[in-house]
Amino acid sequence: MSALICGSYAYDTIMLFHDQFKNHILPEQVHILNVSFLVPDMRREFGGCAGNIAYNLKLLGGEGKPMATVGADFAPYAEWMDKCDISREHIEVIEQSYTGQAYITTDQDDNQITAFHPGAMNESHLNKVSDAADCTIGIVSPDGRQGMIEHAEQFAEAGIPFIFDPGQGLPMFDGDDLMRFIEQATWLACNDYEAKMIEKSIGKSPTRLAEMVDAVIITRGGKGSQIYSDGKCIEVPCAPVASMGDPTGCGDAYRAGLLYGLMNDMDWATTGRIASLMGAYKIEQAGTQNHTFTKDEFAVRFNEAFGYQL
């Protein structure tokens, strides 16, 4: 079974400001805001939702093919994909564009100021689900607006079950758009804030939404996650973590766990726990694709965390 992972690829430039933003921003002067933050620490990471999900699914031993549009600067990321043995079959290079770029400045209170340049991501609709005829499950994660709309339609028309994961792309869609996505999708995945925004937009609670799809999965950070399916709400605990590193990319790691469980016909309680443990592995490391483990290590840690064999 192979998953088609539709979404973004991006370079994440992460800069650390050794102070607090609030000490340098005057609330009464925000209408003429002109500030500069000295950032002695900086790192550049491979990121993007499709890239992160594909990386995590590969760690689990799942077969995933990312589908994305990238820019002429993609060569270093392509080398990383090859090193990780992740397919580039459905990666389209747009020569006149940059790969998506996220510039993230974080202060000592973990507040963030982010600037995102979508670049080639805006051309994601040039890729077609029909180009990946061997894929039997999919996910529509944050990407160019038109690409997300068309890929959802194409999954539905092809009869391929897929997860709709609006994520950071949620503000691009109104209530009618979101209702259309949910009517086409097999599963809906979002965090608790996004769930509230969806409910505000279309007037349906998670319980009501779960009547329209096979399951609604809601992550809640340190409070674990909830999976609404078959009239029930399954509470999924967080996996214990050795240390708190960087939460960026935890949602993508979780979604890779969802795909793996679905691809292997696992029950929701186990699927949610696999996803939870993926998030724990991720949060312990800075960057979205720097964590690693063997299948045996994952199985041992799963048993330790949840009290039964995977």
Secondary structure, 3 states (H helix, E strand, C coil): CEEEEECCCEEEEEEECCCCHHHCCCHHHHHHCCCCCCCCEEEEEEECHHHHHHHHHHHHCCEEEEEEEEECCCHHHHHHHHHCCCCCCEEEEECCCCCEEEEEEECCCCCEEEEEECHHHHHHHHCCHHHCCCCCEEEECCCCHHHHHHHHHHHHHHCCCEEECCHHHHHHCCHHHHHHHHHHCCEEEEEHHHHHHHHHHHCCCHHHHCCCCCEEEEECHHHCEEEEECCEEEEECCCCCCCCCCCCCHHHHHHHHHHHHHHCCCCHHHHHHHHHHHHHHHHCCCCCCCCCCCHHHHHHHHHHHHCCCC
